[in-house]
Amino acid sequence: MATNEIQPVPADTALGPLLKDTLHYCFLGSLCPLIPLPFLDDWALNFMQRKLILKAGQRRSVPLSETDLKLLTQGYEEPHGCLLNLILMPVNMIGIMIIRPSKRLLRKFTIVLAVKEAADMFSRFLHHAVLTDYAAHKGYLDPPIEATSSDARTAAKNRQEQLLRVSRAVNIACNRMDTRPINQAIRRVLAGSRTLIAVSLTAFTGWIRKARRAMQKGQRFDEEFDQRISAGDQKLEFLIQQLTAELVLRADYFDQVLRSFETQYAAQNQE
């Protein structure tokens, strides 16, 4: 049963095992904003967020339904996607015309922006993974005990309120943290893997289109997705190892993130 008391971060929330289980999801999630197809980028982002949260729950033996996943990902929707890029295309074209004399500069500028956007999204997924794992460990994702003796409607309402408190605490904690050091560390690693990002984006875009079409027909892609995640690519595995080594060194930062989450979650329960 979850308590409102703010407690020290437990030792078994060590980053290593968590990163091993979730960084592949974070990497694929970081590719979503780069998908050059309207609506598909937002769909892919939502899909990957749910897969990440589901994985975080599974590693703590916490089952999460589709309704639970929707509640836990609230507030983490991408505020804009490829559609906004289309609306802003005239502005982008003016910018391109201004720097057109230097195609090399334009290419470099585009790559830098792509890496930055991927790194920022990677960081967002990472924070969500860390906090969801922690919430599952503390029992904040478990069904309330009092709900078991209530009718189904009351139990569902209590469950919804509980998960929304977790979701709000996650979002507020992330918004109040200065994530720039983590984002910059991720960006440095990703900048050295631009070719891998490009190749992975092409493959991921094709696969996510098939996944969307299949799920629209009522088919499931869970098994195939899990196989693709676990199969791994040598270059991708090396990238994940680099990111893990970089992030483990910043365990103190994530301790601060968890403490911020505890503060926000306690405040939610006192309202």
RAUR-V618030 format. One record per residue. N is the residue number from 1. SS is DSSP state (~ for helix, > for strand, _ for the rest). PHI is phi in whole degrees, -180 to 180 (999 if undefined). NEAR is the number of other C-alpha atoms within 10 Angstrom. Layout:
n->[N,N]
ss->[SS,SS]
phi->[PHI,PHI]
near->[NEAR,NEAR]
This chain:
n->[1,2,3,4,5,6,7,8,9,10,11,12,13,14,15,16,17,18,19,20,21,22,23,24,25,26,27,28,29,30,31,32,33,34,35,36,37,38,39,40,41,42,43,44,45,46,47,48,49,50,51,52,53,54,55,56,57,58,59,60,61,62,63,64,65,66,67,68,69,70,71,72,73,74,75,76,77,78,79,80,81,82,83,84,85,86,87,88,89,90,91,92,93,94,95,96,97,98,99,100,101,102,103,104,105,106,107,108,109,110,111,112,113,114,115,116,117,118,119,120,121,122,123,124,125,126,127,128,129,130,131,132,133,134,135,136,137,138,139,140,141,142,143,144,145,146,147,148,149,150,151,152,153,154,155,156,157,158,159,160,161,162,163,164,165,166,167,168,169,170,171,172,173,174,175,176,177,178,179,180,181,182,183,184,185,186,187,188,189,190,191,192,193,194,195,196,197,198,199,200,201,202,203,204,205,206,207,208,209,210,211,212,213,214,215,216,217,218,219,220,221,222,223,224,225,226,227,228,229,230,231,232,233,234,235,236,237,238,239,240,241,242,243,244,245,246,247,248,249,250,251,252,253,254,255,256,257,258,259,260,261,262,263,264,265,266,267,268,269,270,271]
ss->[_,_,_,_,_,_,_,_,_,_,~,~,~,_,~,~,~,~,~,~,~,~,~,~,~,~,~,~,~,~,~,~,~,~,_,_,_,_,_,~,~,~,~,~,~,~,~,~,~,~,~,~,~,~,~,~,~,~,_,_,_,_,_,_,_,~,~,~,~,~,~,~,_,_,_,_,_,_,_,_,_,~,~,~,~,~,~,_,~,~,~,~,~,~,~,~,~,~,_,_,_,_,~,~,~,~,~,~,~,~,~,~,~,~,~,~,~,~,~,~,~,~,~,~,~,~,~,~,~,~,~,~,~,~,~,~,~,~,_,_,_,_,_,_,~,~,~,~,~,_,_,~,~,~,~,~,~,~,~,~,~,~,~,~,~,~,~,~,~,~,~,~,~,~,~,~,_,_,_,~,~,~,~,~,~,~,~,~,~,~,~,_,_,~,~,~,~,~,~,~,~,~,~,~,~,~,~,~,~,~,~,~,~,~,~,~,_,_,_,_,_,~,~,~,~,~,~,~,~,~,~,_,_,~,~,~,~,~,~,~,~,~,~,~,~,~,~,~,_,_,~,~,~,~,~,~,~,~,~,~,~,~,~,~,~,~,~,~,~,~,_]
phi->[999,-73,-119,-89,-71,-79,-115,-61,-66,-68,-67,-84,-96,-52,-68,-49,-61,-64,-63,-59,-85,-123,-65,-62,-66,-63,-65,-64,-63,-68,-82,-57,-66,-90,-64,-86,-125,-57,73,-67,-64,-68,-64,-63,-62,-63,-62,-70,-61,-67,-64,-65,-64,-61,-64,-61,-71,-62,-70,-109,59,-112,-73,-129,-82,-61,-64,-60,-65,-62,-67,-74,-98,-65,88,-107,-68,-70,-66,-154,-142,-64,-62,-65,-61,-68,-63,-88,-57,-57,-65,-63,-65,-63,-62,-64,-64,-66,-104,-58,-55,-115,-65,-65,-65,-62,-63,-64,-63,-64,-64,-61,-65,-64,-65,-63,-65,-65,-65,-63,-70,-58,-62,-63,-63,-62,-61,-65,-65,-62,-75,-67,-61,-66,-62,-66,-63,-80,89,-72,-99,-73,-60,-58,-62,-67,-70,-69,-100,-101,-72,-60,-67,-65,-62,-65,-66,-63,-63,-62,-63,-63,-70,-67,-63,-62,-61,-64,-63,-61,-66,-66,-60,-67,-67,-92,-89,-85,-87,-58,-60,-68,-59,-67,-64,-64,-63,-62,-70,-66,-62,-86,-129,-63,-64,-61,-62,-63,-65,-65,-63,-62,-67,-67,-62,-63,-69,-69,-65,-65,-63,-65,-63,-65,-71,-66,-90,89,-88,-112,-115,-57,-62,-64,-62,-62,-66,-68,-65,-79,-63,75,-124,-60,-67,-67,-62,-66,-62,-62,-63,-62,-64,-61,-61,-69,-77,-61,-68,-109,-59,-62,-62,-70,-61,-65,-61,-66,-68,-63,-62,-58,-61,-68,-68,-62,-64,-62,-72,-88,-73]
near->[10,14,12,13,10,14,10,10,16,11,7,9,15,15,17,13,12,17,22,12,16,22,22,19,21,25,24,22,26,26,26,29,21,20,21,17,15,14,13,20,24,21,16,23,25,20,16,21,25,19,19,26,25,21,21,27,22,14,16,16,11,18,15,19,10,10,9,18,18,16,20,27,21,14,14,17,12,13,8,11,22,19,16,11,14,14,10,11,12,11,11,13,11,11,12,14,10,11,12,13,10,12,11,11,12,16,10,12,11,12,15,15,11,19,24,20,19,27,26,20,23,26,24,19,25,24,22,24,26,22,25,25,22,23,24,19,21,16,15,19,24,18,19,15,11,10,16,11,9,12,9,11,10,14,18,14,11,17,19,16,13,20,22,20,20,24,23,21,22,28,20,15,22,19,10,11,12,11,16,11,11,20,19,15,16,23,22,15,17,23,17,12,15,15,11,13,23,15,10,16,19,14,11,18,20,12,12,21,15,13,20,18,11,13,11,10,9,9,11,13,14,11,9,10,15,11,10,11,15,10,10,11,11,9,11,16,14,11,20,21,15,14,19,19,13,16,19,15,10,14,14,10,16,19,16,14,22,23,16,19,25,25,17,20,25,17,13,16,12,7,5]
